[in-house]
């Protein structure tokens, strides 16, 4: 029997493959060998590995069928809860990564052995197209994971621009500071422009050397996770040698959200930021008062995340009035989140265990649902772009008032506020 599908024009056949990929009920079509050359891109473009056995299978596959290698653009290896059986062996890891010449994004979670392999490539052939590397792991084999010498071979990834490191153990107590074989003057990691660091690390003796080891960063993302009440960002931000070079700054710490750290002494040094992101524990009232054209003349995007202590009045003042930032074009409002207990698509769900309703989380006495509606309406009048779940929620609340005889929003009707 002839295969009518493969006799179709290439463009039409590829469209059918794309539609099949989008529908789980038609993915069984891929058992046909006729589909294989066309389906490779969709099957392997974003490859997720969740066991050591699967990783070994992938490396065996790319050795025997090199035709799939150009299609693997993203490799996501997450092995939380998996015991390392020693397979693939170290040599197989090195060979496998060397084959992945088209992979641009690599993520490695909870495998110190694989992370160390990627951090120490034997030559320039390994992952030659990699632009972004994310590692999340305790890195138990490193006495001090922030010692710059562990990252000296990243220079061999000549296309690497983004490096994110999340250390899942406390690295404040790492013993006496050792003289490192690598320092900022010796660093050749000039290609890395984005550096992300997440760890309990405020007292790590190598924090300055680690940050300085990436001398050309223009984007810095820091999440300090020391949870004994001492978490703060000022000592870390003070270690950035050229803050005026940064274009992007994202801040988050374990400081008490109700008592955010005062960063007003350090923030003016980052005068050329176009993107500024505040997370919990980082937006003190003194820092908020610095959000003006004089301090940040180039600021275009401001992001406010869940847990930030801010009021409706303060947000509105950034959008309209004398305090309005002249170049600000977008405010990302991630101040509220959908209750994770709600499994449907709506904003609300009956709470049959406790009675009442489950509703979005994050509202406070000074940042209310009604205030959020006002923010959206002011932004619409001023031509300011807002984004985030909070914005779509507010628009649904505004529309719900039109359908209620008393002009109440869904929140006011369901949560008992009249």
N, C-alpha and C positions, 0 to 999 in steps of 0.2 A: 504494500500500500504506500503510495507516495505521500510525502509530508507537505501538505499544502501551505503550512505556515512558513516554512523556509523558502518557498518559492515567491513569497511576497517581496515587494520592494524593501530595501534595508530599513529606511526610515519608518515604515509602517510596522515592520517586524519588531524594531527596537521599542516603538511606542507600546506595543502589546506586552513586551517584557516589562516595561516600566509600570504599566497598569497591573500586571500580575504581581509585581513586587509590592505594590501598595495595598493589595488585598490578601489577607492571610489565607483565605479560602482557595486562592489560586496558586499559592506557592508550590504546591505539589507539581505544577507544570515543569519545575526545574529538574525533575527526574529525567526528562528527555535530553539526550545528548545534543540535539539540535539547538537547544536553548543555552547550552553551556557557554559558548563564546560570548553570547550577548548578556548573559546573566552574571558573569564574573564581577563586573563593575559593581552591581548592586549587592551581590553577596559578600564581597570582600572589602568594599570601600571603607567601612567602619567595622573592624574586626575586634570582637570582645572575647577575651580569654578569662575563664573562671576556674581553671584547674591546671595543675602542672601537666597532666596527661594531655589536655587539649593543646597546650603550648607545644609539647613534643610532637603532637600530630600536625600542628601547623608548620613547624620547621621541617618535618619529613615531607609534607605536601609541597612546600615551596622548593624543596630540593629536587623532587621528581617532576613537578609541573611548574616550571618557571613562568608560564604564561599568566599566572595569577598575580605575580609579584608587582607589576605596574599598577594594579588596582587597589592595593592595600595602602590607603592614605592615612588612616587612623588606626593605631594599635592600642587597645585599652586592656591592660593586664591587671586584674584585681583578684587577689588570692587570699582575702581575709578568711581566716578559719581553716585554711588549707595547710597541711603539714608538708614541708619540703622533702620529697623523697630522693632528692639528688638527681632527678631526671626532669628535663634535659640536663646533661652534664655541662660543665662550664665551657668545654670546647664547642659543644653543639650550640650553646647560647651565642657564643662569639661568632660562629659560622652563620647561624640563622639571622642575626642582626646585620651581618655583612651583606646578606642577600637582599635585605629590604631597602633597596636603593630609592624607592619612590615614597616611602612612608614619611609623612610630614609632622604628624602629631603622635606623641608617645606618652602614655600614662602607665605608671607602675605603682601598685598599692600592695603593701604587706608581703613583700618578698625582698629581704635584704640582699640575698645572693644575686638576684636579677638586677636590682638597683645598682649594686656595686659593679656588675658587669658593664652596665650602660655608662656608669660614671667613669669607667676606666677602659675606653676602647683601645684595642691594640694598634689600630691604624686609622687612617682617614677614610677607609672604605665602609666603615660601619655607619649605618643610618645616615648616609651622606646628604639626604634631603630634609632631615629633621629640623623643623622650625620651632617646635614647642615640646618641652619635656617637663612632665609633672611627676614627682616622686612623693609618695605618702607612706612612711614606714618608720619604725623606731630606730633603724640603722644601728642595731645592737653591736655590730662588729666594730663600730667606730667609738673610741673612748670619748671623743668630742666631735659630734657630727658637724659642728660649725668650724672646725679646723679647715682653713682654705686649701690645704694640701689634698683633701679628698676630691676637690673639684678642678684640679689643675689641668686634667685632660679633657675637660669640656671644650677646650680650644680646638680640639680636632674636629668638632662638629661646626664646620665653617658657616653653615646656614642657620645655626641655632640662634634664635632671637629671644625666646621666652623660656625662663627657667623658674619653676615653682617647686618649693621644698616644704613639705609638711612633716615635721618630726613628731611622732606620736608617743614620745616619752619626755619626761622632764630632763632638760639638758642644762639646768641652772648649776647643778653640782657635778662638775666634771673633773674635779681635782685641780691641781696647780696648772697654770697656763704653761704649756710647753712651747718652746721655740719652734715655729712652723718652718718647714722647708719652702713654703710659698708665701708671698706677701703681695701687697697691692702693686709695688713697683715691678715685681716679676710677672704679674698677671698679663696674659694675652687674651683674656676673655672679652675683648673689645666688641665682639659681635653681639653680645647679650644686652638687650635694651630693656627687657621686662624682667624684674626680679620679684618673686613672691616668697614670703617666709611666714610659716605658721608653726609656732612651737612655744612651749614654756621656756623662755630663753633670756629673760631680762637681766639675769646675773651671769650669763655665760661669758667667760673671759675672752672669747674670740669673736664676739659679736661685731666689733669694729672691723677686724681683719676680714671677716666673712663679707660684710657689705662692701668694703673697699676693694675686695677682690674682683668686683664687677664694676669697673671704673666708668663704664659708659651707659649706665642705666638712665632711662628717661621716665620709666614707670616703676613704681614701688608699691607693693601690696603687703602690708604687715598685719598679722593677727597674733598678738602676744597673749599666751594662754596660761600664764602662771596663776593658779587659783587659790593662793593663800592670802589674798587681800593685798598683794604687793604688785599686781600686774599694772604696768604703765608703759607708755610709749615714748615719753620725752627723752630718756637716755638713749633709746634706739634711733630716734629721728636725729638726735644730735650727732650721730656717727656718720651721717651722710655728708661727704666732703663738699659736694657741689649742689646744694639744694635748689639753687636757681636754675639748674639744668633740667629738673624734673617737670614733666608735662602732665603726669598722672600720679595721683596719690590716693591710696585706699587704706583706711584706718579701722582697726577693731581690736578690742582688748577685753580682758576679764575684769576690768574695773567695774564697780557697782554702777549699773545704769542710772540709778537715782543720784549718784555722786560722781559724775563723769570727770575725767582728768582734765586739768587746765593746761591746754597746749598753746595758749595765746602767746607765750614767749618764743615759741619755735615756728609756728605756722607762717608768720610774715617772711621767713627766709625762703619759702617756696612761692615766690612772687610770680612765677611764670606758669603756674598750673592752668590747664584748660579743663581738667577733670578732677573733681575732688569728691571723695566718698567717705561719709561718716558712718561708722557702725557703733554698736553699743559701747558705752563707756568713753566716748571720744569727743562729744560735742558739749563742752561747757559753755555757759552763758557768755563768758569772756571771749571764747573762740567764736561763738555766733556773732558777736559784735564786730568781728574782723571780716565778716562776709560782706565786703563793700568793694567798690571799684578801686579805691586807693590801695587796698591790700592785695586784691586779686584782679588786676585790670584785664587779664586774658581769660578769666574763668567762663567756660561755655556750658559745662554740664555739672550739676550738683546732684549727688545721690544721697538719700537719707534712708537708712535701713532700719529694720525692725529692732526695737529696743532703744532707739535714740530718743532722748528726752527733749522734746520740742513742742511748741504750741501752735495752734491754728494761726494766731496773730503773727507769730514769728515767720511762719512759712509765707503767709500773704504779703508780709513786708518785703520779702525777697522778689516778689513778682510784680508788685505795684508800689508806688510811693517813692519817697526820697531815698530809701535804702536799696531800691532796685538796682541790680547789677546790670550795667549797660550791655555787656556782651553775653549775658546768660541767655541761652536759647532752649535749655531743657532741664527739667527737674524730675529726677527719678524718685518716685515715692514708693519705697518698699517698707513703709512704716507699719502696715498691717499685713496679716497673713490669714489665709483660709484655715479654719479649724481643721487640724489633721484627722479629726474623728468624722468629718463629713466626707462621705465617699461618693456622693452624687456630684452633679455639675453645678448645683445651686450654691448660693452664699449661706443658706440656712438649712438646718435639719432638726427635726424633733429629737429632743433628748429624753427618751422614754425611761432611762434609769434615774435621772435626777429631776425630770420634769422641765418644762420650758423649752428653750431653743438653744441649739448650738449656733454660734455666730462668729464672724471674723474676730481675730485676736489682735491686740495692739492699741486699742483706743484707751485714752486716759481722760482725766477730768479736764485737761486743757487741750486735748486733741480728740475731738468728738466726731461721730459720723456726720452730724450737721455741719460742723466746721470743715470737714473734708469736702462736703458738697460746695461750700462757699469758696474753698480754694480752687476747685475745678472751674466754677463759674467765673471767678476773677481771672484765672489763667486764660480762659476762652476769650474774655474781653480784651486782654492784653496781648493776645497772640503768642502766649508762652506754651511750649509743648510740654505736656506732662506724660509720664509713662509709668507702668507698674499696675499690679493687681488693684491697688487702692483707687486708681483712677477709674478703671472699668467698674469697680464696685460703686463708686460715687455716682457714676452716670446711671447705673441701674436704680440707685436710690432716688435720684432726681426724677427719673421717668415714673417710678412707682407712686410718687406724690400725685401725679396727674390722674392716676386710676383710683385714688382713694377719695371718698366723698368729703373727708375732713382734711384732705391735703397732707396726710401723714405718709412718711416713708415706710418701707418694709421694716427697717430697724425700729422705728417708733411704734409700729403696730405689734411686732413680734416680741420686742424686748420690754414693752410696757411703759414706754415714755410717751406721754400725750401732751 
